[in-house]
Amino acid sequence: METKKNIEGCSFSGFKANELTQLPRHLDAEQIFLFILKAHDFDERIFKLWKTHFLSEASIALLHDSFWWWFLYKFKVYPDCLAQAIYATFQEAFPESSDLFNDEFKEDLGNTIFLWLSGLKPPKGFSAHWKLKRLVTTTIHGSRKVPQRSLKEIISANRDHTSTSVLPIG
C-alpha cells in the first residue's frame, strides 16, 4: 500500500509521554539532519561538531515535536470543528440559555479543546469565522428556529393582552 504524499492524507496520532511521535511516511530525523548538514558543505571539523549536536537525542526529539506542532498549528482544523460542534450542542440543547454562551464561553471552550487535542492554544479570535448566525436561526435538523423572545417582551405582551381583553366592571 502506497503512503499518501499530500498533507490532506496525513493524520496526527497524538503525543505520548516518553515516546517520539513518528514523522510522516516513516521519515528518519537523523537522515534529514545529515542531509541538511551535507548541503551546507561544512569543512570536516565543523561538520563533526554540528553532527554531534544535531544527532543528539534532544535534537531528534525537537525535530519531531516541532514538526508536529507546526503541522497542527498550520494545517489541522479538527480542534476548531470539535469546539464548534460542542458550542452548537450547547446552543441546541439549551436555547433559552444562549446568552450564557458568550465570547468568554467560546474562548474557554476553544482554548480547552485545542490544548487537549493539539497541545496548542488557538489563535486569538479563532471563533470569528464560525457561522454563528446559522446556529441561531436554524436547528441541527435544518428547520428554522422560532426567534426567542425575552422575558421582558413576554411580560409586556401578556400585560397588553390582559388590559385589552378585560372589560371594566361597572
PyMOL commands that set and color helices and strands:
alter all, ss='L'
color gray80, all
select helices_A, chain A and resi 7-9+24-26+29-40+44-54+57-75+78-93+95-100+103-118+126-129+132-137+151-165
alter helices_A, ss='H'
color red, helices_A
deselect
rebuild
show_as cartoon
